[in-house]
Amino acid sequence: MPGAAAMKAKSERQASGTPKYKRIVLKLSGEALQGKLGFGIDPDILDDFARQIKEVHELGVQVTVVVGGGNIFRGLTTSSATGMERATADYMGMLATAINGLALQDALERQGVPTRVQTAIEIAKVAEPYIRRRAIRHLEKGRVVIFVGGIGNPFFTTDTTAALRAMEIGADVVLKATNVDGIYTADPAVDRQAKKYTVLSFADVLKKGLKVMDATAVNLCMDGRIPIIVFDLHRQGNIKRAVCGEPVGTQVINRK
């Protein structure tokens, strides 16, 4: 059977903890950092994420992280609720991502992981400007790179940032860590009949209007043939499992 050798190699890779992907973009929402606090940054959650990232980094994987800012400030929600100009609210949200990025950098470096924060908006005193070739060089030197400030423009989400940076640096995969263990036909917290997808095509996601990432991000990954894996970030070791090709969450891929 032509597929037998490939299946055997996959099984051996998973058993040995050998990474399937060599360069990744990990998308973390700001809300994930708040834990049960409801706002801000839960230090225990932050340290847990840092440990999981370190675990992957020690496999020799080149790790980048795109972090959101919704635990501190969400532009779209605020502008809709208060009448604040959307562009202003989005710039405030970009600053919130910088706060989270610096916190994650500190947590990683306390665990001995060299880390750089690169920002799409100029904050010269606290972070490097985002420069594609410099980011790649950091990865080649074994540093984790955290991207903050979105793409530097309002009206774009941090999901789009993750997809765009993945394209720019030649990432093998986008890992979207969420509060649920994959993509469902409906919200599993509301609909008990919701069914989980194991594999989806990008076309399926767009056609069904599934809330994986915004349409801009999905289209970017589809054009770049970069798979997206959506999984539960609260289960210990899930980032490593995803990187090693184990069946966690839901994969969004280009079907042949």
Backbone torsions as a table, in degrees:
resi	resn	phi	psi	omega
1	MET	NA	131.1	-177.7
2	PRO	-62.4	-32.9	-176.1
3	GLY	-84.6	-9.5	-175.0
4	ALA	-63.5	-44.1	-179.2
5	ALA	-64.3	-40.6	180.0
6	ALA	-65.3	-40.9	178.7
7	MET	-65.6	-38.8	178.4
8	LYS	-65.4	-42.4	179.5
9	ALA	-63.4	-40.4	178.7
10	LYS	-62.3	-43.8	179.9
11	SER	-63.1	-41.6	179.1
12	GLU	-66.4	-38.3	179.6
13	ARG	-63.5	-45.1	-179.6
14	GLN	-63.2	-41.6	-177.8
15	ALA	-65.9	-34.9	-176.0
16	SER	-89.4	-6.8	-177.4
17	GLY	73.4	25.4	178.6
18	THR	-81.9	128.1	-177.0
19	PRO	-67.6	139.2	173.5
20	LYS	-81.7	-33.1	-177.0
21	TYR	-112.4	135.2	-176.3
22	LYS	-96.7	-26.1	179.8
23	ARG	-137.5	122.0	-172.7
24	ILE	-126.6	155.8	165.7
25	VAL	-114.3	118.8	177.1
26	LEU	-100.2	120.8	179.0
27	LYS	-99.5	116.7	177.2
28	LEU	-112.9	129.9	176.2
29	SER	-78.1	153.2	175.3
30	GLY	-62.8	-38.5	-179.4
31	GLU	-58.5	-31.6	179.8
32	ALA	-62.0	-31.7	-177.1
33	LEU	-75.6	-18.3	-176.5
34	GLN	-81.9	-14.6	-180.0
35	GLY	56.5	-132.3	179.9
36	LYS	-94.4	5.2	-178.2
37	LEU	-70.8	-29.7	-178.4
38	GLY	86.9	-10.3	180.0
39	PHE	-167.9	150.6	174.9
40	GLY	77.2	-150.6	-172.9
41	ILE	-123.0	122.8	175.7
42	ASP	-85.1	115.4	-176.1
43	PRO	-61.0	-31.9	178.5
44	ASP	-68.7	-42.5	177.4
45	ILE	-63.6	-42.7	-179.9
46	LEU	-60.0	-46.1	-179.9
47	ASP	-66.3	-35.0	177.8
48	ASP	-64.4	-45.0	177.9
49	PHE	-61.7	-41.2	179.7
50	ALA	-61.9	-40.5	178.5
51	ARG	-63.4	-42.6	-179.3
52	GLN	-66.8	-38.1	177.3
53	ILE	-67.3	-40.5	177.7
54	LYS	-60.6	-40.2	179.9
55	GLU	-58.5	-41.4	179.1
56	VAL	-73.7	-41.1	179.5
57	HIS	-58.9	-37.7	-178.5
58	GLU	-70.7	-12.7	174.1
59	LEU	-80.7	-5.0	-177.4
60	GLY	92.2	8.3	179.4
61	VAL	-77.0	138.7	175.4
62	GLN	-85.4	115.8	-169.5
63	VAL	-111.6	127.9	167.1
64	THR	-120.8	153.0	-179.0
65	VAL	-130.1	133.4	169.1
66	VAL	-111.1	122.9	-175.7
67	VAL	-115.6	139.1	177.1
68	GLY	-84.7	-174.4	-177.8
69	GLY	-134.1	13.4	-173.7
70	GLY	-64.8	-17.4	176.4
71	ASN	-73.7	-16.1	-178.6
72	ILE	-114.8	-47.3	-177.9
73	PHE	-160.2	129.9	177.6
74	ARG	-118.3	116.5	-173.4
75	GLY	-59.9	-52.3	-174.9
76	LEU	-61.8	-45.9	-178.5
77	THR	-63.1	-43.9	-177.8
78	THR	-66.1	-44.4	-178.6
79	SER	-65.6	-36.2	179.5
80	SER	-68.8	-38.0	-175.1
81	ALA	-81.7	-31.9	-172.1
82	THR	-111.0	-12.0	-176.1
83	GLY	83.5	4.4	176.6
84	MET	-61.3	144.9	177.7
85	GLU	-57.7	131.5	-174.4
86	ARG	-58.5	-42.2	-178.1
87	ALA	-61.7	-42.8	178.6
88	THR	-62.0	-45.0	-179.6
89	ALA	-62.8	-39.4	179.5
90	ASP	-66.9	-38.3	176.6
91	TYR	-63.8	-37.8	176.4
92	MET	-63.6	-38.6	176.7
93	GLY	-63.0	-36.4	177.4
94	MET	-62.1	-40.1	177.6
95	LEU	-64.6	-35.6	177.4
96	ALA	-62.6	-38.2	178.3
97	THR	-64.1	-33.3	178.9
98	ALA	-65.6	-40.0	177.5
99	ILE	-60.0	-46.9	179.6
100	ASN	-64.9	-39.8	179.2
101	GLY	-62.4	-41.6	178.4
102	LEU	-66.2	-38.4	177.8
103	ALA	-63.6	-42.1	179.8
104	LEU	-68.5	-38.1	176.2
105	GLN	-58.6	-46.3	-179.8
106	ASP	-61.4	-43.2	-179.7
107	ALA	-63.6	-40.8	179.8
108	LEU	-67.5	-43.5	-176.9
109	GLU	-71.6	-26.1	173.4
110	ARG	-67.3	-21.5	176.9
111	GLN	-99.4	11.9	173.4
112	GLY	83.6	17.8	-180.0
113	VAL	-102.2	113.8	179.4
114	PRO	-64.1	130.8	-170.9
115	THR	-140.0	144.0	174.0
116	ARG	-126.1	141.6	173.5
117	VAL	-105.0	127.2	176.0
118	GLN	-118.9	134.0	-175.3
119	THR	-118.5	143.1	178.5
120	ALA	-83.6	-13.1	173.7
121	ILE	-116.1	145.7	-171.0
122	GLU	-71.3	117.8	172.9
123	ILE	-138.2	69.0	-165.9
124	ALA	-58.8	-29.0	-176.1
125	LYS	-76.1	-19.6	-172.5
126	VAL	-123.5	-16.6	-176.6
127	ALA	-154.1	153.9	176.7
128	GLU	-72.7	151.7	169.2
129	PRO	-69.0	149.4	177.1
130	TYR	-71.6	118.0	174.0
131	ILE	-131.1	119.0	-172.5
132	ARG	-53.5	-51.0	-175.9
133	ARG	-66.4	-33.7	177.4
134	ARG	-68.6	-39.8	177.7
135	ALA	-59.8	-45.1	179.4
136	ILE	-63.2	-39.2	179.4
137	ARG	-64.6	-40.4	176.0
138	HIS	-58.5	-43.9	179.9
139	LEU	-62.2	-42.7	-179.9
140	GLU	-64.6	-26.0	178.0
141	LYS	-89.2	4.7	175.5
142	GLY	86.1	21.9	178.8
143	ARG	-100.4	145.1	169.6
144	VAL	-79.7	138.3	179.0
145	VAL	-117.0	127.1	178.0
146	ILE	-107.3	123.3	179.5
147	PHE	-97.5	124.8	179.0
148	VAL	-128.0	172.6	178.8
149	GLY	80.6	15.7	-178.6
150	GLY	58.6	-140.7	174.7
151	ILE	-97.6	4.6	178.1
152	GLY	92.3	1.7	179.8
153	ASN	-130.6	146.0	176.4
154	PRO	-70.0	168.2	176.0
155	PHE	74.9	9.3	175.4
156	PHE	-123.4	142.4	-177.2
157	THR	-88.5	167.8	174.7
158	THR	-73.8	-17.7	170.1
159	ASP	-63.4	-44.7	176.8
160	THR	-62.6	-38.1	176.2
161	THR	-57.8	-46.1	-178.9
162	ALA	-60.4	-44.7	-179.6
163	ALA	-66.5	-42.4	-179.1
164	LEU	-65.5	-45.8	179.3
165	ARG	-64.5	-36.7	177.1
166	ALA	-60.1	-42.7	177.3
167	MET	-63.0	-45.6	-173.3
168	GLU	-66.7	-40.1	-174.8
169	ILE	-95.2	-0.6	179.8
170	GLY	72.3	41.6	179.2
171	ALA	-70.0	153.5	179.9
172	ASP	-86.3	-22.5	-174.3
173	VAL	-162.4	152.8	168.9
174	VAL	-109.7	121.8	177.6
175	LEU	-102.1	114.1	178.3
176	LYS	-102.0	107.9	-178.8
177	ALA	-87.8	124.2	-174.9
178	THR	-130.3	-174.5	179.0
179	ASN	-90.8	-2.1	177.0
180	VAL	-123.4	162.9	-171.2
181	ASP	-91.8	34.6	176.4
182	GLY	143.4	-163.2	-179.5
183	ILE	-104.3	133.6	-177.5
184	TYR	-119.1	163.6	176.8
185	THR	-66.4	-24.5	176.9
186	ALA	-152.8	176.1	179.7
187	ASP	-67.9	113.5	-176.7
188	PRO	-65.9	-20.0	177.9
189	ALA	-75.0	-19.7	-178.2
190	VAL	-107.4	-42.0	-175.4
191	ASP	-110.7	109.3	-178.9
192	ARG	-69.9	-16.1	179.5
193	GLN	-88.9	0.5	-177.6
194	ALA	-62.1	136.6	-179.0
195	LYS	-107.0	140.7	179.8
196	LYS	-88.2	136.0	173.5
197	TYR	-87.5	140.8	173.7
198	THR	-92.8	-44.6	179.1
199	VAL	-136.4	137.3	176.0
200	LEU	-134.1	154.1	170.2
201	SER	-91.4	159.7	176.0
202	PHE	-59.8	-38.7	179.6
203	ALA	-61.7	-39.7	178.0
204	ASP	-61.4	-44.9	-178.6
205	VAL	-59.7	-45.7	-178.3
206	LEU	-70.0	-42.1	-177.9
207	LYS	-66.6	-42.1	-177.5
208	LYS	-82.8	-9.2	-179.1
209	GLY	66.1	33.4	-178.0
210	LEU	-72.1	139.4	-175.6
211	LYS	-85.5	71.9	177.5
212	VAL	-91.8	-64.2	172.4
213	MET	-141.0	170.4	177.3
214	ASP	-68.2	161.4	-172.5
215	ALA	-60.7	-34.0	178.9
216	THR	-61.9	-45.2	179.9
217	ALA	-64.9	-43.3	-179.6
218	VAL	-62.2	-44.0	179.7
219	ASN	-64.2	-38.4	177.7
220	LEU	-61.6	-47.1	-179.9
221	CYS	-65.7	-37.1	178.0
222	MET	-63.4	-45.9	-179.9
223	ASP	-64.0	-36.8	-179.1
224	GLY	-87.6	-0.5	-178.5
225	ARG	54.8	42.8	179.0
226	ILE	-105.9	113.7	-179.3
227	PRO	-65.8	152.4	174.2
228	ILE	-115.5	132.8	174.3
229	ILE	-117.7	122.2	179.8
230	VAL	-105.6	125.2	-174.0
231	PHE	-151.3	168.8	-179.4
232	ASP	-80.2	115.2	-177.8
233	LEU	-78.7	-12.4	-175.6
234	HIS	-85.8	-10.7	176.2
235	ARG	-84.8	122.1	-176.2
236	GLN	-55.5	132.5	175.0
237	GLY	84.0	2.2	-176.3
238	ASN	-67.4	-32.3	178.7
239	ILE	-63.8	-44.8	178.5
240	LYS	-63.6	-42.2	179.7
241	ARG	-60.4	-43.6	179.6
242	ALA	-63.4	-43.0	-179.1
243	VAL	-64.6	-33.3	-178.8
244	CYS	-87.0	4.8	174.9
245	GLY	84.2	12.2	177.3
246	GLU	-72.4	153.5	-176.7
247	PRO	-77.1	82.4	176.0
248	VAL	-113.8	143.4	174.7
249	GLY	62.9	-143.0	-178.6
250	THR	-126.8	133.0	176.0
251	GLN	-97.9	135.6	173.2
252	VAL	-113.2	120.6	-171.3
253	ILE	-138.0	167.2	169.9
254	ASN	-83.1	115.1	177.4
255	ARG	-77.5	141.5	-179.5
256	LYS	-80.0	NA	NA
